[in-house]
Amino acid sequence: MPNAAAVTVGIDIGTTSVKAVAVDGQGQVVARTRVAHQLEASADRLRHDADKAWRRGPRRALAALGDVQPRAVSVTGMVPSMTAVDRRGRPLTAGLLYGDAAGRRAERGGLPDLVGDAQEFLRALAREVPDAAGYWSAQTTATVALGGPPVIAADVAQVLWPLVQGGQWDQATLDDCKAAAEQVPQIVANRTPVADVGGTLLDGGAIDVMCERLASGVADEGDVLVICGSTLVVMARLRPGATTPPSILAYPDAGGAMTATAASNAGGLFLNWVDRTVAKPRGALDPEQVPVWVPYIRGERTPWNDPQRRAAMSDIHLGHDAAAVRRAAHEATGFVTRHLLELMDVSPRRIVAVGGGTQVDGWMQALADCVSAPVDAATEPDTAAIGAAFLARMTAGLETDLSDAARWARPTRRFEPEPDWAAAVNHRYGRFRELVG
């Protein structure tokens, strides 16, 4: 193992905080930190204070790691994201995140989730600040704040279609958005050094979902990755010849197998709202005494891409208590996962769960019950930052193969489906599908 003692750093710009981890070549976290920031969220808005979350947050998180002297740093984050910046790289506007109303097209025409959002973000920002020095993603803003140039890695850029086509900015689309080529970051190769800041290499950044997958341990046929973060993300390898609805993104991996990805608002954004709103549970749960949630408090992404869908609770009665309502919320995320897997025509052998939600036992148990498969939940909540640290090793030339990230897979806790709950859960899933369509 080359230079196993060398340390690299992954920085993850998350929904409510920036996480930074310093990791050695064996995948051991030697230092970590978290810098909180606010999320502006409503039915129509999903935004960060880009100066605090994207520029100052990563710098503070890296400094708080102490004297780790990393060989390289890689920044990961959500996609798409965009803000307008001045000539010093300081944000002039809010940081727009996927699902914000500024990214909505008047007519989607069956486009998959995320596709087209970045074009509308750019159009809105260019209208708001036409003389901005740049229109940058969270990754670019952070990279510049850490001392690098205004660049964006090819993997991050590709999700900006139609702004980026064939690996380069599409001039006609930029013109349509009233933006100039010099206002957008340069697209660079993935995992390639773009700056040396005091002996630490920087690259063009990465996508949080990719980084989560790297550190997840998903490898075998029948493994399904469920990212239990603010957004619920389901990733599964498709069987040969399988097709998916147009609303679900599917792409080939290095071996040519197709992987499908779907995202839902029925993740932490929904469950955190329930946690703030519903009383703390007391007493035992009866499998037959649970209502049914429709969890769309801010619309839904896959498969509907419908920002107007709203949450509702059905079949509730006087006998239901706080424990039943919370269990119903956890089941709602499991029902969404099950529905997405059915659309992918995937029957999981096991679920590998990563993200902050893996620390919530009730969520993990409900997920196992709803998909009728064991859930191996990561004990480490910062897998996106850890995956980014592995990419930083590649940037530094310490690794050459993405598949070697498997040795960094996190330990897990297993949640088996509860047989006594199976019939009641299946009945409620049928009711859920009646309600959501």
N, C-alpha and C positions, 0 to 999 in steps of 0.2 A: 504494500500500500504506500504510494508515494507521499512523502511529507505529511504523515498522519498527524503530527503535532501542530502543523500550521493551522491558524485560526482564520476563518472567514466570517463575515457578518451578513445576515439577511434582515432586511427591514420591510415590514408589511404595513402599508397604510390601510388600516381597517375601517370599519364603519364608525366605531366610537373611540378608537385609540390607534396609535402607532406602536407596533411591537418591534423590538429589535432583539436578536439573539446572536451571540458569538458561539460558533460551533467548531470543534476540532475535527480532524480528518476521520475519526471514528464515529462521528455523529453525536458526540457528547456536548451538551450545552454547557459552556463554561461561564457564561454571563448572559443575563437577560434584563430587559427593562420594558416599561410600558408607559406611554405618555398619552393621557386622555384628551379627547376633543369632543365637541358637540356635533350631533347630526341634526340638521333641520329637516324634519320629515313630516309630511302630511299626505293627504290623498293626491296632491298634485306636485309636491316638491320633495326632492331628495338631494340635499346639498351639504357641503362642508364650508367652513371658513377656510378657504384654500391657503391663506397665509399661515394660519395656525396649524392646520392638519397636514398640508402638503409641503410647506417650506420650512417652518420652524420646528414642527414635530419631528421629522426625521433627523434634523441636526441635534435636537435635544436628546432624542433616543440614542443616537450613536455616542454622543458625549457621555451619557449616563452609564454606558457600559464600562467606563473606566479605561485603564491602560491595557487594552487587549491587543493593540497593534495588529489589526487584521491585514491579511494579504490582499483581500478584495472585499468589496461591498456591492450587493445587488439589492435594488428596491423593487418590491412587488406591490400590486394594488388592484383595485377593482377596474373593470373596463365596461363600457367606455367612460372616461372622465375628461373634463376640460375646463380651463379657466383662461382668462385674458391676463397677460403680464406686462409689466413695464420693462424698460431696457436693463434693469438690474435683476429681472426675474421675479419681481414681487407681484403677487396677484392683485389685480385691480377689480375683480369680480368674485362672486361666490364660485366655489368649485362644483360644477354640475356633475351629477352621478347618474348612472343608468336608471331609467324610469322617471327622471324628472320631466315635468311637462314641457320644458324647453326642447326636449329631444323628440317629441311626438310628431310624427308625420300625419298630415291630413288624411292620407290614404296609404295604408301599409301594403295592400296588394298581396297578402299572404306571406310577407317577409318573415323569416325566423326572428326569434327573440334577439334583441340588441342591434340587429342590422338596421342601419339608417339613423340611429340615434346620434352618432357623432356628427353627421352632416348637419343635422338640425341644431346641435349644440353650437357648432361653428357659425352657422347662420345667425343664431341669436346673439352670440358674443360679438361678432363682427358688426352687428347692428347696434349693440349697446356701447361698444368701445372700438370704433372703426380704426382709430390710430394706435391701437395696442402694438407693442413691440412683438408680441407673440401670442399664440393660442396653443396652450400646452396641456398635456395630460398630467395626472398626479405624478406619474413616474418621472416625466421630464422635469417637472417643477422641483421634485426632490433631488434629482441628480444634479441639477444646476446649483441648488442650495448646498449640496455637499462638495461643490467645487468643480463639477464637470461641465461639459458643453451642453447646449440644448439639442439633445438627440432622443430618439425613441427606437427601441429594438424592433426588429421585423415582426416578431410574434405579437407584440403589443399593437403595432401599426395595422396588422392585417384585420383586426376587428373593427377598424375605422371605416370599412367599406361603406359607401362608394368613394369616400375621400381618398382612400388608398386602394389602388388597383394594380395588380401585377407587381407588387412590391415597391411601388412608388406613388407619390402624390399625383392625383389626377387633376391636371390643370383646369379642365373644363368644370369640374365640380367645385374646385376652389373659386373659380371665377363666379360661378353661380351663387356661392355663399358670400361673395364680395371680400374674399381674403386673398392675400398674395403669398407666393411660394416662400418668401423670406420670413413670413410670419408663423410658419409651422416648423417643427423640429426636423432635423435631418434623420432619415431612417438609416439605421446601422445594423450590421449583422448581430444575431443573437450571441450572447455570451462572449463578446469581444471587448477588450479594453478600449475605453474611449478617453480615459484620463488617468494620470498618476498623481494623486494628491498626498504628498508627504510619504510616499511609499505604499499607499493603498490604491489599488486599481478600482475604477468604476466602470460599469457597463451601461447598456441602454435600458435596463429594467426588465420586468417580467409580469406575468399575469398571475394573480393570486390562486386561481383555480388550478392552473398547471403546477404551481409550487405545492399546493395541498396534495395533489396526486403523487408527486415525486416522493413525499415523505409518508405516504399512506400505507405502503406495503401491498397495495392492490397489484396482483400479478397473475393469478390463476383464472382459468375459464370459470365463469359463474360468479366471480367477484363483482360486486357493484359498489361504487364509491358514492357515499352520500355526505355532502359537506353541510354540516349543521351550523351555519353561521347566521348572520342577519338575513341573508338570502339562503334558501334551501336549494342546493344544486345536486342533481342526480347525474352520474356518469356511468355508462355501461357499454361494454363491448357487444356489438351486434353479432348475431349468428350469420353465417355466410348467406348471402342472398336476401337478407332482411331489408325491408324498407321502413322508413319512418314518415310521419306526417310532415308537411313543409314547415310547420312551426318548430320542429326539433332540429337542432344543428347536428350534423353527423360528418365526421372527417376521418381520413385514414391515419393510423399511427405509423411508426417507423417500419413495422412489419407488414403493412398493408391492410390490417384488420380495421374495420370501421368502429369508431367510438361515438356514441350519441351523448349529447349533453342537453339537459333541460334545467330551467331555473324557475323558482316559485317564490312569491312573496310570503308564503306560509312557513317561514323560518323564524329566526330570532326576532325580527321586527314585530311579527305577530305575537309570539310567545312572551316577549318582554312587555308588550302592551297588556296581555292577559295578567302577567305577574304584577304589574302596577295597579291593575283595575280590580282584581278578584281577591277576596279575603284569603288568608293563609288556610290551607286544608287541615282538617282534623278528622280523625276516625278512619275506619277501614273503607275500602271500595267494594261495591257489589258489581260484578261484571255486567249485570243486566240493568243497572241503574246509572247510565251515563247518557247525556244528551249528545247531539251532533252539532259540531261547529262547521260553518262555512267560513274559512279563515281569511277572506280577502279584505283586510282593512284598508288597503290602498291599491285595489285592483289586482289583477293577476297577470303574470307573464306567460310562460308556457302552460297549456297550448293555445291560450286565447289571445294573448297580447291585448288585453282589455282593461284599460285603466279605470273604467266605470264600474266594474264589479265591486260589490261590497260584502262585508261580513254579516253573518246572521247566526243565531243559534236556534236549533229546531228541536222539537219534542221535549222541551224542558217542562218539569212539573215541580210541585211543592216538595217532593221527596228528594230532589237534587240539592246537594250542598256544594261548598267550595271545592272539595276534593273531586267531586264528579265533574264539575265545570272545568277544572284544570286537566283532568284526565282526558276530557273531550277535546281540549285544545291540543294536547300532545297527540291524540289519535288523528286529529285533522292533518297534522304534518305527515303522519304515517299514511293516511289515506291519499294525500297528494302524491307522496312517493310511489305508492302502489299504482295509482292511476298513470303516472308518468312511465313506470316500468311496463305497464300493459300497452301503452302507446308504442313503446320501443320493442314490444314482443320479447321481453326478457324475463326469465324466471330465475331469480338469484339463488345461488348456492349459499351465499352469505352476504351480508352488508358490512362494508368497512366504513365506519363513521369517523369523521374528523371535524375539527372546528370547536368553537367554544361550547356548543350545545352538548358535546360528549360528556361534559361534567355534570349534566342534569340526568340523574338516573331515571326519572319518570318519563322523560322524552325518549331515552334509549329503549326502555322496556316497551313503550307504546309502539315505537318503530318496529321492533321485533315482532310484536303481536300483529301489527297491521299488515306486514309483508310476509308473514309466516316463514321467516328465515332468521337464523341467528345474527345478531349484531355484534361485531367486534369494534368497540368504541375506543378510540385512542385516549390514552391517559395524558397525553401532551396536548394542550390547547393551541399552541403556537406553531402548528405544522406549516402554515404558509411561509412564515419567516424562516423556518428551518429549511424548507425547500429552496427558498431564495439563497440561503447560505450555501447550499450545495451548488447552485448555479454560479455563485461567486467563486467557488473552487474551480469550476470549469473556466471561468473568465481568467483566473490566475494561472491556468495551465496545470493545476493540481489534479484534475480529473479529465477524462476524455470521452466518457460514455454516460449518457443520461441514465441508462439502466442500472448503473452502479449505485444510484441513489437508493436502491432497494435495501442496502445494508444500513441505511439510516431510518428504516421503518420504525415507528414508535411502538412501544408495548401497548397492549390492548386489554380491555375487560370485556368478557363475553356476556351478552344478554340473550337468553333463549326464549323463544315464544312460550307463553303460558298456555298449556292445553285447556285449562278451565275457562279461558277468555276467548277461545277461538270462535265459537258459535256466535256469541254476542257481538264480537268485533266484525265478523263477516256480515252479520245482519246490519250493523250500523254503516259499514262500507257501502252496502247496497243503497241505504237511505242517503248517504253522502252523494253518491252518483246521481240519484234522482234530483237532489237539490242543485247540484252544480251543472248538470247537463252533460 
